[in-house]
Amino acid sequence: MVNEGIEVYLPICEPDFALSWAAYSPGIEFLPSAQAPVLEPVGPRFANDIFDDINTIIIPALAIDAQGRRLGQGGGYYDRFLPLIEDSPVRVAAVVYDSEFVDEDAFPVAEHDQPVDLVFTPTQVHQIP
């Protein structure tokens, strides 16, 4: 994607389960997060206003149901972040294996859980109504 001129931003876990963003480029350094058990890009951090100019965000998921409801890892970072950009033009997508795109009600969903608009699996793109 980057080689095709597409700008890519990666999340950085901040205190209080907030996210900031760093631009990705090949060879960028990654260090362990101070907040979560993940590696994060090193570089200038950007706030959520970058999403005024971004058309798609791809977020992690353990599973997605047919209604676009997402099962995350339980940290709540994306469930807190997504409402902050709901007025932006960004589409929210997740990537899962075919077996992780499941029927409605396959897992419990909480009121604060944020849905996705698109689901990418190895064999198909699912547009959520």
VEXVO-665894 format. One record per residue: residue number from 1; z, y, x of N, C-alpha, C in turn; residue in one letter. Coordinates in pm, 1 decimal, decimal comma. Each point is the difference from the previous one (the first is absolute). Layout:
BEGIN
> NUM|Z|Y|X|Z|Y|X|Z|Y|X|a;
...
// end
This chain:
BEGIN
> 1|0,0|-118,5|81,4|0,0|118,5|-81,4|0,0|125,1|85,9|m;
> 2|88,3|5,7|98,7|7,6|117,2|86,2|-131,6|19,2|74,0|v;
> 3|-62,5|-110,0|41,7|-127,2|8,3|70,9|-111,7|53,3|-88,0|n;
> 4|18,5|-2,4|-131,1|-99,0|50,8|-94,0|30,3|142,6|-42,8|e;
> 5|96,7|64,2|65,0|33,3|138,2|-30,5|101,4|18,0|-111,5|g;
> 6|61,5|-108,4|-44,3|100,7|8,9|-105,9|135,8|28,7|64,5|i;
> 7|66,5|102,4|-49,5|133,6|32,2|49,8|99,9|-99,4|-57,7|e;
> 8|87,7|-50,0|86,3|101,5|-96,6|-39,8|136,3|55,4|38,9|v;
> 9|92,0|-1,6|-95,5|137,5|42,8|24,6|91,8|-118,0|-27,2|y;
> 10|99,8|-16,2|84,5|95,4|-109,9|-14,3|138,1|55,8|-31,9|l;
> 11|78,5|-75,2|-76,2|130,7|49,7|-41,9|105,0|-7,6|110,3|p;
> 12|94,2|91,5|-11,5|118,7|1,4|84,7|120,0|6,2|-93,9|i;
> 13|92,5|-92,5|15,5|119,8|-3,9|-83,9|98,2|106,8|46,4|c;
> 14|38,5|83,5|-93,2|93,3|109,3|26,3|133,7|-29,8|-66,6|e;
> 15|104,6|76,9|32,6|128,4|-18,4|-68,8|-15,2|15,5|-151,4|p;
> 16|90,6|-58,8|-73,7|3,3|4,3|-145,9|-125,1|-62,0|-63,3|d;
> 17|-59,9|-96,0|66,4|-114,7|-75,9|-51,2|-122,2|87,5|-27,8|f;
> 18|-14,5|107,5|76,6|-118,0|86,7|-10,2|-105,1|-48,2|99,9|a;
> 19|-123,4|45,8|-19,2|-109,2|-32,3|91,7|-62,6|127,5|53,5|l;
> 20|-35,9|-3,2|127,1|-90,3|99,5|56,4|-117,6|-79,1|54,4|s;
> 21|-97,6|67,8|59,5|-126,0|-64,5|35,8|-45,2|44,9|137,3|w;
> 22|-65,3|-90,1|72,7|-57,6|31,1|130,8|-145,1|-45,8|0,6|a;
> 23|-86,1|78,8|62,2|-141,6|-36,4|9,3|-14,8|-118,5|94,6|a;
> 24|-84,3|-93,6|-39,2|-27,3|-117,5|82,1|-128,5|21,4|78,7|y;
> 25|3,0|-46,0|123,9|-121,5|-9,3|81,1|15,7|-122,7|89,2|s;
> 26|-110,6|-61,9|38,9|10,6|-118,7|85,7|81,1|31,1|126,1|p;
> 27|88,8|-90,2|33,6|81,3|15,6|119,6|128,2|78,0|-20,5|g;
> 28|26,4|46,6|-123,2|121,8|75,9|-26,5|122,2|-86,6|30,7|i;
> 29|104,8|61,9|47,0|123,7|-71,6|31,7|81,5|-24,4|-127,3|e;
> 30|65,1|-115,6|-6,7|89,9|-34,1|-109,9|137,4|-31,1|58,0|f;
> 31|102,8|45,1|-69,1|138,1|-27,0|39,5|78,0|-50,4|-121,3|l;
> 32|110,8|-72,7|23,6|81,5|-45,3|-113,1|54,6|119,4|-79,2|p;
> 33|1,1|-14,8|-131,4|53,8|102,1|-88,6|150,7|10,3|16,1|s;
> 34|51,1|120,5|-14,7|145,0|19,4|0,0|59,1|-33,6|-136,3|a;
> 35|-85,6|-15,1|-102,7|47,3|-18,1|-137,1|-25,7|-138,6|-58,4|q;
> 36|-104,0|-67,8|45,7|-41,1|-126,1|-62,9|-49,5|-96,6|107,9|a;
> 37|-8,8|-129,0|-31,5|-43,7|-99,0|100,0|-153,4|-5,8|11,9|p;
> 38|-61,3|112,0|36,9|-145,3|9,4|15,4|-32,9|82,6|125,2|v;
> 39|-122,9|-14,4|46,2|-49,7|86,7|105,9|-67,5|120,6|-64,1|l;
> 40|15,7|116,0|63,7|-57,5|122,7|-54,2|-80,7|72,6|106,8|e;
> 41|-103,2|74,4|-43,9|-82,5|73,6|95,2|76,4|118,0|59,2|p;
> 42|-31,4|29,2|124,3|59,0|114,6|68,5|-98,9|115,4|-11,5|v;
> 43|49,5|117,7|-29,0|-87,2|116,6|-8,4|53,0|99,3|-100,7|g;
> 44|-73,1|110,4|-18,3|42,2|101,0|-97,8|13,5|-60,5|-139,5|p;
> 45|100,2|48,0|-71,8|25,1|-49,9|-135,3|-52,8|99,9|-102,7|r;
> 46|-55,5|-56,6|-107,0|-54,7|81,5|-107,4|77,3|-28,5|-127,5|f;
> 47|10,5|101,9|-84,2|68,1|-13,6|-128,7|-97,6|-49,7|-106,1|a;
> 48|48,6|-14,5|-120,0|-79,8|-55,7|-109,2|-116,2|87,6|-42,9|n;
> 49|-4,6|125,7|42,8|-110,9|86,4|-41,5|-134,1|-45,2|56,9|d;
> 50|0,0|-92,9|96,7|-128,1|-53,2|47,5|-73,0|-75,0|-110,3|i;
> 51|72,1|-43,5|-102,8|-62,4|-78,4|-107,1|-81,0|85,9|-96,7|f;
> 52|2,9|130,7|17,4|-88,6|86,5|-77,7|-145,7|-23,3|39,4|d;
> 53|-22,5|-51,0|121,2|-135,7|-19,9|52,1|-34,1|-147,0|25,0|d;
> 54|83,7|-90,4|-44,8|-22,1|-143,1|22,9|-34,5|-64,1|-133,4|i;
> 55|-99,2|-90,7|-0,2|-38,2|-58,5|-128,4|60,3|-137,3|-26,2|n;
> 56|44,9|-72,2|101,8|57,1|-133,1|-22,0|114,3|-24,7|97,4|t;
> 57|107,5|-55,5|-52,0|109,9|-45,3|84,3|13,7|-149,7|-23,0|i;
> 58|14,6|-73,9|107,9|19,2|-144,9|-7,8|144,2|-27,6|37,9|i;
> 59|73,1|-60,6|-91,6|142,2|-24,1|22,8|27,9|-149,6|6,1|i;
> 60|109,1|-38,1|64,2|32,5|-142,3|11,7|55,1|-55,7|-131,2|p;
> 61|-13,0|-130,3|-14,6|54,4|-69,2|-117,1|18,4|-147,1|33,9|a;
> 62|96,0|-61,3|-64,3|17,1|-144,9|8,4|-77,1|-67,8|-111,2|l;
> 63|-17,6|73,3|-112,0|-77,3|-49,6|-113,7|-35,4|118,5|-88,6|a;
> 64|-107,2|-16,5|-76,8|-42,1|97,8|-99,7|-32,8|-78,4|-126,5|i;
> 65|46,4|51,2|-115,5|-35,8|-70,6|-122,2|-123,9|63,3|-63,8|d;
> 66|-48,9|-61,1|-104,9|-125,1|41,9|-63,3|7,2|139,4|-59,7|a;
> 67|119,7|55,4|-15,9|17,5|136,3|-48,5|15,0|100,4|114,6|q;
> 68|-11,7|-48,0|123,5|11,4|88,1|116,1|141,4|22,7|46,7|g;
> 69|93,9|-72,2|-56,7|138,7|15,3|43,4|19,4|-73,0|131,3|r;
> 70|69,8|64,6|88,7|10,3|-42,9|138,8|138,9|-54,5|30,4|r;
> 71|2,3|-111,8|69,9|124,0|-53,8|54,1|2,9|38,9|146,7|l;
> 72|92,9|87,3|34,8|13,2|43,6|139,1|105,8|-81,7|71,9|g;
> 73|44,3|53,3|113,1|99,5|-71,8|79,2|141,7|43,9|-31,9|q;
> 74|15,7|92,9|-93,8|133,6|36,1|-45,4|57,8|125,8|60,7|g;
> 75|-69,0|63,3|93,2|51,9|122,7|58,8|-14,0|121,2|-89,7|g;
> 76|-102,3|1,3|-82,9|-19,5|110,5|-93,3|-72,1|120,4|56,9|g;
> 77|-49,1|-8,6|122,8|-69,6|114,7|59,7|-118,6|43,8|-85,2|y;
> 78|-86,0|-92,3|-39,0|-120,6|36,8|-74,8|31,8|35,9|-144,7|y;
> 79|101,1|-61,6|-59,3|38,8|36,9|-136,2|55,2|142,2|-4,2|d;
> 80|57,6|47,3|107,6|46,6|138,2|7,9|-114,6|95,1|35,2|r;
> 81|-91,2|-46,0|83,7|-109,4|84,2|48,0|-108,5|23,8|-105,5|f;
> 82|-43,3|-103,4|-69,9|-114,8|12,0|-90,3|16,7|107,0|-108,1|l;
> 83|117,3|16,7|-61,7|12,2|108,0|-98,7|-19,8|139,6|61,2|p;
> 84|21,5|13,5|128,6|-15,9|130,5|65,9|-146,0|42,2|11,1|l;
> 85|-92,0|-96,0|-10,7|-142,5|33,0|13,7|-78,1|-28,9|-128,1|i;
> 86|70,2|-18,4|-111,9|-69,8|-39,4|-122,2|-96,2|105,6|-51,5|e;
> 87|13,0|124,7|41,0|-93,8|104,4|-41,9|-117,7|14,3|95,6|d;
> 88|-2,0|-78,1|106,7|-110,8|5,0|95,7|-111,2|-93,1|-48,9|s;
> 89|-119,8|12,8|56,3|-111,1|-85,6|-43,8|0,6|-140,6|60,4|p;
> 90|103,6|-35,5|72,7|2,7|-126,6|73,3|7,3|-120,7|-93,3|v;
> 91|-79,4|-103,6|33,7|11,4|-130,8|-66,2|95,2|-83,9|83,7|r;
> 92|78,9|-81,1|-66,1|97,4|-84,6|68,2|-51,0|-143,5|-3,8|v;
> 93|-14,5|-60,1|117,7|-50,3|-136,3|12,1|99,4|-85,0|78,8|a;
> 94|-6,8|-129,8|-22,2|80,1|-95,5|77,4|-90,4|-115,0|41,2|a;
> 95|36,1|-62,2|110,1|-74,3|-115,4|50,9|92,8|-120,1|-4,5|v;
> 96|-45,8|-105,3|-67,7|76,9|-124,6|-7,8|-96,4|-118,2|8,5|v;
> 97|53,2|-115,5|27,1|-80,2|-122,1|-7,0|-30,6|-31,6|-146,3|y;
> 98|-102,3|-80,3|-22,2|-37,1|-37,7|-137,1|118,8|-57,0|-76,6|d;
> 99|79,0|-83,7|64,0|113,8|-63,3|-67,2|112,3|99,9|-30,6|s;
> 100|-5,2|119,4|58,7|102,7|101,7|-23,0|-41,2|100,2|-109,3|e;
> 101|-121,0|-13,4|-52,8|-41,8|75,6|-117,6|29,1|-89,9|-118,7|f;
> 102|104,5|32,8|-75,1|57,3|-94,3|-96,6|-8,5|52,8|-142,8|v;
> 103|30,3|-87,6|-95,3|1,0|37,1|-140,8|111,0|101,3|-28,4|d;
> 104|-18,1|71,8|-109,5|101,2|93,9|-46,1|132,2|-74,5|-20,2|e;
> 105|109,8|67,1|32,6|135,5|-53,9|-16,7|31,0|-116,3|93,7|d;
> 106|-71,5|-12,4|110,5|26,2|-107,3|96,3|123,6|28,7|84,6|a;
> 107|43,5|126,0|2,8|120,8|37,7|73,6|66,0|115,8|-74,1|f;
> 108|129,6|19,3|22,8|69,1|109,1|-69,4|-46,5|136,6|51,1|p;
> 109|-11,8|95,5|-91,3|-42,0|135,1|33,5|108,0|95,4|-47,9|v;
> 110|39,8|92,1|86,9|99,7|99,7|-36,1|-69,9|127,3|-48,5|a;
> 111|72,1|83,2|-70,4|-56,9|123,3|-55,2|-56,5|90,9|109,4|e;
> 112|61,4|-0,3|116,4|-44,2|88,7|108,4|-118,5|-56,0|79,8|h;
> 113|-37,8|-126,9|-21,3|-110,4|-60,6|74,0|-131,2|69,5|-34,4|d;
> 114|-73,6|40,1|101,8|-123,7|74,6|-17,3|-121,7|-91,6|5,7|q;
> 115|-94,5|13,8|-93,5|-118,0|-86,2|-2,8|-108,8|46,6|96,2|p;
> 116|-100,2|-85,4|17,0|-117,6|32,6|80,9|-122,8|5,3|-90,7|v;
> 117|-106,7|64,3|50,4|-124,5|13,9|-74,8|-103,2|-106,0|36,5|d;
> 118|6,7|-46,3|123,7|-95,5|-97,5|53,1|75,0|-108,9|73,4|l;
> 119|-54,7|-121,3|-4,4|55,9|-110,3|77,4|-114,0|-65,0|77,0|v;
> 120|14,5|-4,8|130,7|-98,0|-66,5|85,5|53,8|-137,5|36,8|f;
> 121|-78,0|-104,7|-27,8|31,3|-133,8|47,5|-115,9|-42,5|88,6|t;
> 122|13,2|-108,9|74,4|-112,1|-43,0|85,3|-129,2|-26,7|-76,8|p;
> 123|9,4|-31,6|-129,8|-121,0|-36,8|-74,4|-43,5|100,7|-104,9|t;
> 124|84,3|101,8|-28,5|-33,0|87,0|-112,0|74,4|133,5|8,4|q;
> 125|-59,6|100,2|-65,0|68,1|127,9|-22,5|32,6|5,3|-148,4|v;
> 126|126,6|21,0|-32,1|43,8|5,1|-139,0|31,2|145,8|-36,2|h;
> 127|-73,2|55,6|-94,1|26,4|133,3|-52,4|101,7|-17,2|-112,2|q;
> 128|114,2|66,0|10,2|103,4|-11,8|-101,0|-28,0|102,9|-109,6|i;
> 129|-2,0|-44,9|-126,2|-30,8|93,9|-110,5|107,4|104,7|-17,7|p;
// end
